[in-house]
Amino acid sequence: MVAVLLLALVVTGDAAPPPATRVGVEVFAVALTGGTGETLAYARGVGELVRGANPDDRAREIAASLAGAVALIHSTSWRWEPDGRIVLT
């Protein structure tokens, strides 16, 4: 869905295309820890999405660096930042 939105921004005709939009990936990792899962752990991580990369794969990379094995990825939103980035959360 996001790729379709980004592709729709391409300028056609004689005009030069706009500079590439930077896309950031923001991950909120939540995990149950401890021997019986009695502790809730939370962390936030961010990273850039390089051109051609799969956003799900990048989110899994970031989440794994925060919390180890990843069981579930759920995308909730995207937003535009004043510096011109689009952030996938």
Phi and psi in degrees as a GROMACS rama.xvg file:
@    title "Ramachandran Plot"
@    xaxis  label "Phi"
@    yaxis  label "Psi"
@TYPE xy
-65.3646  -39.5815  VAL-2
-59.9601  -40.0539  ALA-3
-63.3187  -42.2423  VAL-4
-62.3971  -45.1327  LEU-5
-66.3486  -38.0466  LEU-6
-66.798  -28.9433  LEU-7
-68.9273  -14.3529  ALA-8
-85.0882  -5.44697  LEU-9
-68.1603  132.792  VAL-10
-84.1071  135.776  VAL-11
-108.438  169.889  THR-12
91.1423  -153.016  GLY-13
-81.7609  -14.2205  ASP-14
-70.1284  145.67  ALA-15
-70.3779  144.928  ALA-16
-66.8928  152.207  PRO-17
-68.0762  159.972  PRO-18
-61.3904  152.588  PRO-19
-59.7288  139.228  ALA-20
-81.083  131.733  THR-21
-77.5576  137.55  ARG-22
-121.086  124.557  VAL-23
-103.562  150.954  GLY-24
-117.365  125.053  VAL-25
-114.903  129.738  GLU-26
-124.265  131.645  VAL-27
-110.086  110.591  PHE-28
-97.7952  131.098  ALA-29
-127.861  133.45  VAL-30
-146.231  150.583  ALA-31
-94.1079  127.583  LEU-32
-122.165  176.454  THR-33
91.1289  166.359  GLY-34
-57.3439  -38.4756  GLY-35
-116.35  17.6322  THR-36
70.4699  31.9093  GLY-37
-85.5522  -8.08062  GLU-38
-116.103  133.837  THR-39
-97.3555  123.087  LEU-40
-109.577  144.904  ALA-41
-139.764  139.432  TYR-42
-151.325  154.22  ALA-43
-121.688  135.675  ARG-44
-136.361  151.099  GLY-45
-134.244  154.797  VAL-46
-163.342  167.656  GLY-47
-91.3154  151.281  GLU-48
-101.883  111.212  LEU-49
-75.7428  150.912  VAL-50
-52.375  130.16  ARG-51
85.975  -7.52359  GLY-52
-78.7702  152.492  ALA-53
-82.7057  122.372  ASN-54
-58.1894  -36.4171  PRO-55
-63.7014  -43.4456  ASP-56
-62.9914  -41.9125  ASP-57
-65.5913  -41.0338  ARG-58
-62.332  -40.8921  ALA-59
-63.5542  -40.2546  ARG-60
-58.9284  -49.2421  GLU-61
-64.1277  -44.9472  ILE-62
-62.6674  -41.5759  ALA-63
-63.4551  -35.2727  ALA-64
-68.9643  -22.9803  SER-65
-90.059  -41.4938  LEU-66
-133.097  5.366  ALA-67
84.6263  -137.28  GLY-68
-60.8524  138.009  ALA-69
-106.855  126.316  VAL-70
-97.7264  -30.7387  ALA-71
-151.629  136.62  LEU-72
-120.441  129.898  ILE-73
-133.737  120.438  HIS-74
-89.5183  127.406  SER-75
-107.974  -27.4247  THR-76
-166.301  172.265  SER-77
-138.76  154.604  TRP-78
-148.421  155.408  ARG-79
-95.9383  133.867  TRP-80
-103.306  150.12  GLU-81
-58.1987  -23.5134  PRO-82
-80.8611  5.40751  ASP-83
96.0839  -0.82797  GLY-84
-83.2562  152.385  ARG-85
-107.321  129.354  ILE-86
-111.861  122.36  VAL-87
-91.8091  126.604  LEU-88
